[in-house]
Amino acid sequence: MATIIEYYCSAVLSSITNDGHPPLEASGLKLPENLILIEQSLERMEKKCFTTTFS
């Protein structure tokens, strides 16, 4: 579980800096899209874990 959390933390950090560029530079304009993708992934994981745990 710790590895998964570490992976998501890295994904958020990568999205915020987007290849080392601040979010307000041109490459940073993808920030909202990237964070939405991370959120959707977390929701799928939560649903999968919840279903697996209580099945």
The first five atom37 places (N, CA, C, CB, O) and aatype in JSON, in Angstrom:
{
  "aatype": [12, 0, 16, 9, 9, 6, 18, 18, 4, 15, 0, 19, 10, 15, 15, 9, 16, 2, 3, 7, 8, 14, 14, 10, 6, 0, 15, 7, 10, 11, 10, 14, 6, 2, 10, 9, 10, 9, 6, 5, 15, 10, 6, 1, 12, 6, 11, 11, 4, 13, 16, 16, 16, 13, 15],
  "atom_mask": [
    [1, 1, 1, 1, 1],
    [1, 1, 1, 1, 1],
    [1, 1, 1, 1, 1],
    [1, 1, 1, 1, 1],
    [1, 1, 1, 1, 1],
    [1, 1, 1, 1, 1],
    [1, 1, 1, 1, 1],
    [1, 1, 1, 1, 1],
    [1, 1, 1, 1, 1],
    [1, 1, 1, 1, 1],
    [1, 1, 1, 1, 1],
    [1, 1, 1, 1, 1],
    [1, 1, 1, 1, 1],
    [1, 1, 1, 1, 1],
    [1, 1, 1, 1, 1],
    [1, 1, 1, 1, 1],
    [1, 1, 1, 1, 1],
    [1, 1, 1, 1, 1],
    [1, 1, 1, 1, 1],
    [1, 1, 1, 0, 1],
    [1, 1, 1, 1, 1],
    [1, 1, 1, 1, 1],
    [1, 1, 1, 1, 1],
    [1, 1, 1, 1, 1],
    [1, 1, 1, 1, 1],
    [1, 1, 1, 1, 1],
    [1, 1, 1, 1, 1],
    [1, 1, 1, 0, 1],
    [1, 1, 1, 1, 1],
    [1, 1, 1, 1, 1],
    [1, 1, 1, 1, 1],
    [1, 1, 1, 1, 1],
    [1, 1, 1, 1, 1],
    [1, 1, 1, 1, 1],
    [1, 1, 1, 1, 1],
    [1, 1, 1, 1, 1],
    [1, 1, 1, 1, 1],
    [1, 1, 1, 1, 1],
    [1, 1, 1, 1, 1],
    [1, 1, 1, 1, 1],
    [1, 1, 1, 1, 1],
    [1, 1, 1, 1, 1],
    [1, 1, 1, 1, 1],
    [1, 1, 1, 1, 1],
    [1, 1, 1, 1, 1],
    [1, 1, 1, 1, 1],
    [1, 1, 1, 1, 1],
    [1, 1, 1, 1, 1],
    [1, 1, 1, 1, 1],
    [1, 1, 1, 1, 1],
    [1, 1, 1, 1, 1],
    [1, 1, 1, 1, 1],
    [1, 1, 1, 1, 1],
    [1, 1, 1, 1, 1],
    [1, 1, 1, 1, 1]
  ],
  "atom_positions": [
    [[0.82, -1.19, 0.0], [0.0, 0.0, 0.0], [0.87, 1.26, 0.0], [-0.93, -0.01, 1.2], [0.55, 2.25, -0.67]],
    [[1.96, 1.22, 0.75], [2.84, 2.39, 0.8], [3.43, 2.7, -0.57], [3.97, 2.16, 1.82], [3.61, 3.86, -0.92]],
    [[3.72, 1.67, -1.33], [4.27, 1.87, -2.67], [3.25, 2.56, -3.57], [4.69, 0.53, -3.28], [3.61, 3.42, -4.37]],
    [[1.99, 2.18, -3.45], [0.93, 2.79, -4.25], [0.79, 4.26, -3.89], [-0.41, 2.06, -4.06], [0.67, 5.11, -4.77]],
    [[0.79, 4.56, -2.6], [0.68, 5.95, -2.15], [1.87, 6.77, -2.65], [0.58, 6.02, -0.6], [1.72, 7.91, -3.09]],
    [[3.04, 6.18, -2.58], [4.24, 6.86, -3.07], [4.13, 7.15, -4.57], [5.51, 6.01, -2.77], [4.53, 8.21, -5.04]],
    [[3.6, 6.19, -5.32], [3.39, 6.36, -6.76], [2.46, 7.55, -7.02], [2.82, 5.07, -7.39], [2.75, 8.38, -7.89]],
    [[1.36, 7.64, -6.3], [0.41, 8.74, -6.51], [1.02, 10.08, -6.09], [-0.88, 8.49, -5.73], [0.77, 11.09, -6.74]],
    [[1.79, 10.1, -5.03], [2.47, 11.34, -4.62], [3.43, 11.81, -5.72], [3.23, 11.14, -3.29], [3.5, 13.0, -6.02]],
    [[4.15, 10.87, -6.3], [5.06, 11.21, -7.4], [4.29, 11.73, -8.61], [5.9, 10.0, -7.79], [4.74, 12.67, -9.28]],
    [[3.13, 11.12, -8.89], [2.32, 11.56, -10.02], [1.82, 12.99, -9.82], [1.14, 10.61, -10.23], [1.82, 13.78, -10.75]],
    [[1.39, 13.31, -8.59], [0.92, 14.67, -8.3], [2.08, 15.66, -8.43], [0.29, 14.74, -6.88], [1.93, 16.72, -9.04]],
    [[3.22, 15.32, -7.85], [4.39, 16.2, -7.93], [4.8, 16.41, -9.38], [5.56, 15.62, -7.12], [5.11, 17.53, -9.79]],
    [[4.8, 15.34, -10.15], [5.15, 15.45, -11.57], [4.16, 16.33, -12.31], [5.2, 14.06, -12.21], [4.55, 17.1, -13.19]],
    [[2.88, 16.23, -11.98], [1.86, 17.05, -12.63], [2.03, 18.52, -12.29], [0.47, 16.58, -12.23], [1.84, 19.4, -13.13]],
    [[2.38, 18.78, -11.04], [2.52, 20.17, -10.61], [3.7, 20.83, -11.31], [2.69, 20.25, -9.08], [3.6, 21.97, -11.76]],
    [[4.81, 20.12, -11.4], [6.0, 20.71, -12.02], [6.09, 20.41, -13.5], [7.24, 20.22, -11.32], [6.82, 21.1, -14.21]],
    [[5.37, 19.41, -13.99], [5.34, 19.02, -15.41], [6.71, 19.13, -16.07], [4.33, 19.88, -16.17], [7.0, 20.09, -16.78]],
    [[7.53, 18.15, -15.82], [8.88, 18.09, -16.38], [9.78, 19.22, -15.87], [8.82, 18.13, -17.89], [10.66, 19.68, -16.59]],
    [[9.57, 19.65, -14.66], [10.41, 20.66, -14.07], [10.02, 22.09, -14.36], [0.0, 0.0, 0.0], [10.68, 23.02, -13.89]],
    [[8.95, 22.29, -15.11], [8.49, 23.64, -15.43], [7.38, 24.05, -14.48], [8.02, 23.72, -16.89], [6.5, 23.24, -14.18]],
    [[7.39, 25.28, -14.01], [6.32, 25.76, -13.13], [4.96, 25.66, -13.83], [6.58, 27.21, -12.69], [4.89, 25.72, -15.06]],
    [[3.87, 25.51, -13.06], [2.55, 25.3, -13.64], [2.03, 26.43, -14.52], [1.58, 25.07, -12.56], [1.12, 26.2, -15.32]],
    [[2.58, 27.63, -14.42], [2.06, 28.72, -15.23], [2.78, 28.86, -16.57], [2.17, 30.02, -14.47], [2.38, 29.69, -17.39]],
    [[3.82, 28.07, -16.79], [4.45, 28.05, -18.1], [3.59, 27.21, -19.04], [5.91, 27.49, -18.01], [2.7, 26.49, -18.59]],
    [[3.85, 27.29, -20.32], [3.02, 26.61, -21.32], [2.83, 25.13, -21.03], [3.64, 26.77, -22.69], [1.72, 24.61, -21.17]],
    [[3.88, 24.44, -20.61], [3.74, 23.01, -20.33], [2.88, 22.77, -19.09], [5.11, 22.36, -20.15], [2.32, 21.68, -18.93]],
    [[2.77, 23.76, -18.22], [1.99, 23.63, -17.0], [0.49, 23.76, -17.23], [0.0, 0.0, 0.0], [-0.29, 23.54, -16.31]],
    [[0.1, 24.13, -18.43], [-1.33, 24.29, -18.71], [-2.06, 22.95, -18.68], [-1.53, 24.96, -20.06], [-3.29, 22.92, -18.68]],
    [[-1.31, 21.86, -18.66], [-1.92, 20.53, -18.58], [-2.24, 20.15, -17.14], [-0.99, 19.5, -19.21], [-2.8, 19.08, -16.9]],
    [[-1.89, 20.98, -16.19], [-2.06, 20.65, -14.77], [-3.48, 20.22, -14.42], [-1.69, 21.83, -13.93], [-3.63, 19.15, -13.82]],
    [[-4.52, 20.97, -14.75], [-5.87, 20.53, -14.38], [-6.23, 19.17, -14.99], [-6.89, 21.57, -14.82], [-6.84, 18.33, -14.32]],
    [[-5.86, 18.96, -16.23], [-6.16, 17.68, -16.89], [-5.43, 16.53, -16.19], [-5.75, 17.73, -18.39], [-6.01, 15.47, -15.93]],
    [[-4.15, 16.74, -15.87], [-3.37, 15.7, -15.2], [-3.93, 15.38, -13.82], [-1.92, 16.12, -15.08], [-4.01, 14.21, -13.44]],
    [[-4.32, 16.4, -13.07], [-4.87, 16.16, -11.74], [-6.23, 15.45, -11.81], [-5.02, 17.49, -10.98], [-6.54, 14.64, -10.94]],
    [[-7.02, 15.74, -12.82], [-8.29, 15.03, -13.01], [-8.02, 13.56, -13.3], [-9.13, 15.68, -14.16], [-8.72, 12.69, -12.77]],
    [[-7.03, 13.27, -14.13], [-6.7, 11.88, -14.44], [-6.24, 11.13, -13.19], [-5.61, 11.82, -15.51], [-6.58, 9.96, -13.0]],
    [[-5.46, 11.79, -12.34], [-5.0, 11.18, -11.09], [-6.2, 10.93, -10.17], [-3.95, 12.08, -10.39], [-6.32, 9.86, -9.56]],
    [[-7.08, 11.91, -10.08], [-8.28, 11.75, -9.24], [-9.14, 10.58, -9.72], [-9.11, 13.05, -9.24], [-9.62, 9.79, -8.91]],
    [[-9.33, 10.47, -11.02], [-10.13, 9.38, -11.57], [-9.48, 8.02, -11.28], [-10.32, 9.56, -13.08], [-10.17, 7.05, -10.98]],
    [[-8.18, 7.97, -11.38], [-7.46, 6.74, -11.08], [-7.62, 6.34, -9.62], [-5.98, 6.89, -11.43], [-7.85, 5.18, -9.3]],
    [[-7.51, 7.33, -8.72], [-7.7, 7.06, -7.3], [-9.12, 6.57, -7.01], [-7.4, 8.31, -6.48], [-9.32, 5.67, -6.19]],
    [[-10.1, 7.15, -7.67], [-11.49, 6.73, -7.48], [-11.69, 5.29, -7.95], [-12.45, 7.67, -8.23], [-12.39, 4.52, -7.3]],
    [[-11.08, 4.93, -9.09], [-11.19, 3.55, -9.57], [-10.52, 2.59, -8.6], [-10.55, 3.42, -10.97], [-11.05, 1.51, -8.32]],
    [[-9.35, 2.98, -8.08], [-8.64, 2.13, -7.13], [-9.46, 1.96, -5.85], [-7.26, 2.72, -6.8], [-9.56, 0.86, -5.3]],
    [[-10.06, 3.06, -5.38], [-10.88, 3.0, -4.17], [-12.06, 2.05, -4.38], [-11.37, 4.4, -3.78], [-12.37, 1.23, -3.52]],
    [[-12.72, 2.19, -5.52], [-13.87, 1.34, -5.82], [-13.44, -0.13, -5.9], [-14.53, 1.78, -7.15], [-14.12, -1.01, -5.39]],
    [[-12.31, -0.37, -6.54], [-11.8, -1.74, -6.68], [-11.45, -2.33, -5.33], [-10.58, -1.77, -7.61], [-11.79, -3.48, -5.05]],
    [[-10.77, -1.56, -4.49], [-10.4, -2.04, -3.15], [-11.63, -2.28, -2.29], [-9.47, -1.04, -2.46], [-11.69, -3.26, -1.55]],
    [[-12.6, -1.38, -2.39], [-13.82, -1.52, -1.6], [-14.59, -2.76, -2.02], [-14.71, -0.27, -1.75], [-15.09, -3.5, -1.18]],
    [[-14.68, -2.99, -3.33], [-15.39, -4.15, -3.86], [-14.67, -5.43, -3.47], [-15.54, -4.05, -5.39], [-15.32, -6.4, -3.08]],
    [[-13.35, -5.45, -3.57], [-12.57, -6.63, -3.24], [-12.63, -6.94, -1.76], [-11.14, -6.45, -3.67], [-12.72, -8.1, -1.37]],
    [[-12.59, -5.91, -0.92], [-12.58, -6.08, 0.53], [-13.92, -6.65, 1.02], [-12.28, -4.75, 1.22], [-13.93, -7.48, 1.93]],
    [[-15.01, -6.21, 0.45], [-16.33, -6.59, 0.95], [-17.05, -7.59, 0.08], [-17.17, -5.38, 1.1], [-18.26, -7.77, 0.22]],
    [[-16.35, -8.25, -0.83], [-16.99, -9.26, -1.68], [-16.96, -10.61, -1.02], [-16.32, -9.34, -3.04], [-17.45, -11.58, -1.59]]
  ]
}
